[in-house]
Amino acid sequence: MNPPRNIKFKPASCMAALAAMATVLAGCGGGPYPLDTLSPKSDLTRTMYNVFMEITVLDSIVLVVVIIAMIGAIWIYSSREGDPGEPSAMHSDVTLEMLWTVIPALILVAITIPTVHAIIRTQPDKWSAETLEVKVIAHQWWWEFQYPTLGGLETADEVHIPVNRSIHFAMTSKDVIHSFFMPALGGKRDVIPGQEDQITMTADTPGQYYGQCTEFCGTSHANMRFRVFVDTPEDFNKWVAHQNEPPVKPTEGPAAAGAKIWADAPCAICHTIKGISGFSKDYTYGFRGPDLTHFGSRGTLAGSMLDNTPENVALWIKNPAAVKPGANMPTLGLDGEQLNDLVTYLESLK
């Protein structure tokens, strides 16, 4: 029998493979990645993460076994130079056929059991009376959050929830299909007009987390973002009490001048400032913009695209479509002192 042929390795190919592997593994390391799905911060995402890791380990074992079997088959059964070998007369092997039918079936069962268990655990039909309900309403291209049990509190693009308390997000859309994705806390759910979907979860780590629409919903789909703030119970109660307070009414200076501009401009047609302007909850006609009652206390604006600074507010008011393509907010034609006064008023709405 001739000895096995020498296998030639190409250094360039090996280096390219190692570089690709290093790039893939680098994505699994720690770091402040805004939409990191491998850093669970709630019971829901920890369950999903555990299922992912179990299946990954199982798949890795299968991969190793297949690679070893492949290399062994190549080494043992490959033909040698000068030795063509005899063709096999075997038409079938019942044992092998049973093995490659039964083994994949067992692998599928091993994957199915934890997956079904996770689905049942993370999508309950009932939740406790202490669960806080948050209604999520998707718009092109921003998110509205309502707290029906907390005095009708409303906010936009920033949702606050208490740590270690069950939260039930009830989601629907006012226009097209969106997808509510908060990877560190609650996975992903499609948000569909005329249908209510839900996520029930308990966040266990205070902090600020990023969210994103992940269903293509129009020109500014990628600009439809939001933030989730997981607060301590004390901080959450303070936030709720503050949000239920009426906004400060300026009596003098640029903020007072800006309040008059607000009253004279068409802003109040689409936006609410409680105690000053607004419309009924039954309003269903035309475009409805975010509630601005405590706009100045928010950290972002324009679908969480921009930090809430006077410069960015002025940029947004001056030309919304330049900041967010397809934005429904019209250009008001304000500039100079009028624009500055309106920005000062909005920023005063703490």
C-alpha positions as CSV (number, residue, x, y, z in Angstrom):
1,M,0.0,0.0,0.0
2,N,1.3,3.4,-0.9
3,P,1.6,5.9,1.9
4,P,-0.9,8.8,2.2
5,R,-0.2,11.8,-0.1
6,N,1.3,14.8,1.5
7,I,-1.2,17.6,2.2
8,K,0.1,21.0,1.3
9,F,-1.0,24.0,3.4
10,K,-1.1,27.4,1.9
11,P,0.0,30.0,4.5
12,A,-2.1,32.8,2.9
13,S,-5.3,30.7,3.1
14,C,-4.6,29.8,6.7
15,M,-4.0,33.4,7.7
16,A,-7.2,34.5,5.9
17,A,-9.2,31.9,7.7
18,L,-7.8,32.8,11.1
19,A,-8.5,36.5,10.5
20,A,-12.1,35.8,9.6
21,M,-12.5,33.7,12.8
22,A,-10.9,36.4,14.9
23,T,-13.4,39.0,13.4
24,V,-16.3,36.7,14.2
25,L,-15.1,36.1,17.8
26,A,-14.5,39.8,18.3
27,G,-18.2,40.4,17.9
28,C,-18.8,38.2,20.9
29,G,-16.6,40.1,23.3
30,G,-17.7,42.6,25.9
31,G,-18.3,46.2,25.1
32,P,-20.9,49.0,25.0
33,Y,-22.8,47.7,21.9
34,P,-26.1,49.6,21.7
35,L,-28.1,46.6,20.2
36,D,-26.2,43.8,21.8
37,T,-28.3,40.6,22.0
38,L,-25.7,38.7,24.1
39,S,-26.0,40.9,27.2
40,P,-29.3,39.9,28.7
41,K,-30.8,42.3,31.4
42,S,-34.2,40.7,32.0
43,D,-35.8,37.3,32.7
44,L,-37.0,37.1,29.2
45,T,-33.7,37.8,27.5
46,R,-31.9,35.5,29.9
47,T,-34.2,32.7,28.9
48,M,-33.6,33.4,25.2
49,Y,-29.9,33.6,25.8
50,N,-29.8,30.3,27.6
51,V,-31.7,28.6,24.8
52,F,-29.3,30.1,22.3
53,M,-26.3,28.9,24.2
54,E,-27.7,25.4,24.7
55,I,-28.4,25.0,21.0
56,T,-25.0,26.5,20.1
57,V,-23.2,24.0,22.3
58,L,-25.2,21.2,20.8
59,D,-24.6,22.4,17.2
60,S,-20.9,22.7,18.0
61,I,-20.7,19.1,19.2
62,V,-22.5,18.0,16.0
63,L,-20.1,20.1,13.9
64,V,-17.0,18.5,15.6
65,V,-18.4,15.0,15.1
66,V,-19.1,15.7,11.5
67,I,-15.7,17.2,10.8
68,I,-13.9,14.3,12.6
69,A,-16.0,11.8,10.6
70,M,-15.3,13.6,7.4
71,I,-11.5,13.7,8.0
72,G,-11.5,10.1,9.0
73,A,-13.4,9.1,5.9
74,I,-11.0,11.1,3.7
75,W,-8.0,9.6,5.4
76,I,-9.2,6.0,5.4
77,Y,-11.2,5.6,2.3
78,S,-9.6,8.0,-0.2
79,S,-7.8,6.4,-3.1
80,R,-4.0,6.5,-3.2
81,E,-1.7,7.3,-6.2
82,G,-1.3,4.2,-8.3
83,D,-4.1,2.3,-6.5
84,P,-7.4,2.8,-8.2
85,G,-9.2,0.6,-5.7
86,E,-12.2,-1.8,-6.3
87,P,-15.7,-0.3,-6.8
88,S,-18.2,-1.2,-4.0
89,A,-20.9,-3.7,-4.8
90,M,-23.1,-2.6,-1.8
91,H,-26.4,-1.1,-2.8
92,S,-27.6,-0.1,0.7
93,D,-26.7,-0.4,4.3
94,V,-29.8,-0.5,6.6
95,T,-27.8,0.3,9.7
96,L,-26.3,3.4,8.2
97,E,-29.7,4.5,6.9
98,M,-31.2,4.1,10.3
99,L,-28.4,6.0,12.0
100,W,-28.6,9.0,9.7
101,T,-32.4,9.1,10.2
102,V,-32.5,8.5,13.9
103,I,-29.6,10.8,14.9
104,P,-30.9,13.9,13.2
105,A,-34.3,13.2,14.7
106,L,-32.8,13.1,18.2
107,I,-30.9,16.3,17.5
108,L,-34.2,18.0,16.5
109,V,-35.9,16.8,19.6
110,A,-33.0,18.1,21.8
111,I,-33.4,21.5,20.1
112,T,-37.2,21.5,20.2
113,I,-37.7,20.8,23.9
114,P,-35.8,23.8,25.4
115,T,-37.3,26.0,22.6
116,V,-40.9,25.1,23.3
117,H,-40.2,25.4,27.1
118,A,-38.8,28.9,26.5
119,I,-41.8,29.9,24.3
120,I,-44.3,28.8,27.0
121,R,-42.3,30.5,29.8
122,T,-41.9,33.9,28.0
123,Q,-45.3,34.3,26.4
124,P,-47.8,33.9,29.4
125,D,-51.5,34.2,28.9
126,K,-51.9,35.8,32.4
127,W,-49.7,38.0,34.6
128,S,-49.9,39.2,38.2
129,A,-51.9,42.1,39.5
130,E,-48.7,43.9,40.3
131,T,-47.6,43.9,36.6
132,L,-47.3,47.4,35.2
133,E,-49.0,47.8,31.8
134,V,-47.4,50.0,29.2
135,K,-49.2,50.6,25.9
136,V,-46.9,51.0,22.9
137,I,-48.2,52.7,19.8
138,A,-46.0,52.8,16.7
139,H,-46.1,55.7,14.3
140,Q,-44.1,56.7,11.2
141,W,-41.5,57.2,12.6
142,W,-41.7,57.4,16.4
143,W,-42.9,55.5,19.4
144,E,-45.7,56.6,21.8
145,F,-45.8,55.1,25.3
146,Q,-48.9,55.3,27.6
147,Y,-49.3,54.2,31.2
148,P,-53.0,53.7,31.7
149,T,-52.8,52.9,35.4
150,L,-50.5,55.9,36.2
151,G,-52.9,58.8,35.6
152,G,-52.9,58.5,31.8
153,L,-49.2,59.5,31.6
154,E,-47.8,59.7,28.1
155,T,-44.3,60.0,26.7
156,A,-42.5,59.6,23.4
157,D,-39.4,57.6,22.3
158,E,-38.3,57.2,25.9
159,V,-40.0,54.7,28.2
160,H,-39.3,54.3,31.9
161,I,-39.9,51.1,33.8
162,P,-39.0,50.0,37.4
163,V,-36.4,47.4,38.0
164,N,-37.5,43.9,39.4
165,R,-41.2,44.5,38.5
166,S,-43.1,42.6,35.9
167,I,-43.9,44.8,32.8
168,H,-46.5,44.1,30.2
169,F,-46.0,45.9,26.9
170,A,-49.2,45.9,24.8
171,M,-48.3,47.0,21.3
172,T,-50.2,48.2,18.2
173,S,-49.6,50.4,15.2
174,K,-51.4,53.5,13.9
175,D,-50.2,53.1,10.3
176,V,-48.0,50.2,8.9
177,I,-46.3,47.2,10.3
178,H,-43.4,48.0,12.6
179,S,-41.3,45.8,14.9
180,F,-40.5,46.6,18.5
181,F,-36.9,45.5,19.3
182,M,-35.2,46.0,22.7
183,P,-32.5,43.3,22.5
184,A,-31.1,43.6,26.1
185,L,-34.6,43.4,27.7
186,G,-37.4,42.0,25.6
187,G,-36.5,40.5,22.3
188,K,-38.5,41.5,19.2
189,R,-42.3,41.6,18.4
190,D,-44.0,42.8,15.2
191,V,-46.4,45.7,15.8
192,I,-49.4,45.4,13.5
193,P,-52.3,47.7,12.8
194,G,-55.6,46.4,14.2
195,Q,-53.8,43.8,16.3
196,E,-52.4,43.8,19.8
197,D,-49.1,41.9,20.5
198,Q,-47.4,41.7,23.8
199,I,-44.1,41.3,25.7
200,T,-44.1,40.5,29.4
201,M,-40.8,40.7,31.1
202,T,-39.0,41.8,34.3
203,A,-35.8,43.9,34.0
204,D,-33.2,43.1,36.6
205,T,-30.4,45.7,36.0
206,P,-31.0,49.5,36.2
207,G,-29.6,51.4,33.3
208,Q,-30.3,52.9,29.8
209,Y,-31.0,50.5,26.9
210,Y,-31.5,51.1,23.2
211,G,-34.4,50.0,21.1
212,Q,-35.1,50.1,17.3
213,C,-37.8,49.4,14.8
214,T,-36.7,46.3,12.8
215,E,-39.4,46.0,10.3
216,F,-39.0,48.2,7.2
217,C,-41.8,50.8,7.6
218,G,-40.9,53.6,5.2
219,T,-38.3,56.2,4.3
220,S,-37.0,56.8,7.9
221,H,-37.3,53.2,9.2
222,A,-33.7,53.3,10.3
223,N,-34.4,56.5,12.2
224,M,-37.2,55.0,14.3
225,R,-35.4,54.5,17.6
226,F,-36.2,54.6,21.3
227,R,-34.6,54.4,24.8
228,V,-35.7,52.2,27.7
229,F,-34.7,53.5,31.2
230,V,-34.8,50.9,33.9
231,D,-35.1,52.8,37.1
232,T,-34.9,51.9,40.8
233,P,-38.4,52.0,42.4
234,E,-37.6,55.3,44.1
235,D,-36.4,57.0,40.9
236,F,-39.3,55.5,38.9
237,N,-41.9,56.9,41.4
238,K,-40.2,60.3,41.3
239,W,-40.3,60.3,37.5
240,V,-44.0,59.3,37.5
241,A,-44.8,62.1,40.0
242,H,-42.9,64.6,37.9
243,Q,-44.5,63.6,34.6
244,N,-48.0,63.9,36.1
245,E,-47.3,67.5,37.1
246,P,-48.5,70.3,34.8
247,P,-45.8,72.1,32.8
248,V,-44.4,75.3,34.1
249,K,-46.0,78.4,32.4
250,P,-43.4,81.1,31.8
251,T,-44.6,84.6,32.4
252,E,-41.7,86.6,31.1
253,G,-38.6,86.5,28.9
254,P,-37.9,84.5,25.8
255,A,-39.8,81.4,27.1
256,A,-43.0,83.5,27.5
257,A,-42.5,84.8,24.0
258,G,-42.0,81.3,22.8
259,A,-45.3,80.2,24.5
260,K,-47.1,82.9,22.5
261,I,-45.5,81.7,19.3
262,W,-46.6,78.2,20.2
263,A,-50.2,79.3,20.6
264,D,-50.2,81.2,17.3
265,A,-48.4,78.6,15.2
266,P,-50.0,75.4,14.0
267,C,-48.0,73.3,16.5
268,A,-51.0,72.6,18.7
269,I,-52.9,71.0,15.8
270,C,-50.6,67.9,16.1
271,H,-49.0,68.2,19.6
272,T,-50.4,68.3,23.1
273,I,-49.1,70.3,26.1
274,K,-51.4,69.4,28.9
275,G,-53.2,72.3,30.4
276,I,-52.3,74.5,27.4
277,S,-53.2,72.7,24.2
278,G,-54.4,69.3,23.1
279,F,-57.2,67.2,21.8
280,S,-59.4,64.3,23.0
281,K,-58.1,60.7,23.2
282,D,-60.8,59.9,20.7
283,Y,-59.0,62.0,18.0
284,T,-58.3,59.8,15.1
285,Y,-58.0,62.2,12.1
286,G,-54.8,63.4,10.5
287,F,-51.3,63.3,11.9
288,R,-50.8,63.2,15.6
289,G,-47.4,64.1,17.0
290,P,-45.7,63.3,20.3
291,D,-47.0,64.7,23.6
292,L,-44.7,67.6,24.5
293,T,-45.9,68.3,28.1
294,H,-42.5,67.5,29.6
295,F,-40.4,67.7,26.4
296,G,-37.5,69.5,28.1
297,S,-37.0,66.6,30.5
298,R,-36.3,64.1,27.7
299,G,-32.8,63.3,26.6
300,T,-33.6,62.8,22.9
301,L,-35.9,64.0,20.1
302,A,-36.9,63.1,16.5
303,G,-37.4,59.4,17.2
304,S,-34.3,59.3,19.5
305,M,-32.1,60.4,16.6
306,L,-30.8,63.5,18.2
307,D,-29.7,64.6,21.7
308,N,-32.2,67.1,23.2
309,T,-30.1,70.3,23.0
310,P,-31.3,73.8,21.9
311,E,-29.2,73.5,18.8
312,N,-30.8,70.2,17.7
313,V,-34.3,71.4,18.6
314,A,-33.8,74.5,16.4
315,L,-32.4,72.3,13.6
316,W,-35.4,70.0,13.8
317,I,-38.0,72.8,13.9
318,K,-36.3,74.7,11.0
319,N,-36.3,71.7,8.6
320,P,-37.6,68.4,9.9
321,A,-37.3,66.6,6.6
322,A,-33.6,67.4,6.3
323,V,-33.1,65.7,9.7
324,K,-35.5,62.8,9.1
325,P,-36.4,62.1,5.5
326,G,-40.2,61.7,5.1
327,A,-41.0,63.3,8.4
328,N,-44.7,64.3,8.6
329,M,-43.9,67.5,10.6
330,P,-44.2,70.6,8.3
331,T,-41.6,73.3,8.0
332,L,-42.9,76.3,10.1
333,G,-40.8,79.0,8.5
334,L,-39.5,80.3,11.8
335,D,-36.0,81.8,12.0
336,G,-34.0,84.2,14.1
337,E,-35.4,85.4,17.3
338,Q,-38.8,83.7,16.9
339,L,-37.1,80.3,16.5
340,N,-34.9,80.9,19.5
341,D,-37.9,81.9,21.6
342,L,-39.8,78.8,20.6
343,V,-36.8,76.6,21.4
344,T,-36.4,78.3,24.8
345,Y,-40.0,77.6,25.6
346,L,-39.9,74.0,24.6
347,E,-36.7,73.4,26.5
348,S,-38.4,75.0,29.6
349,L,-41.0,72.3,29.6
350,K,-39.3,70.2,32.2
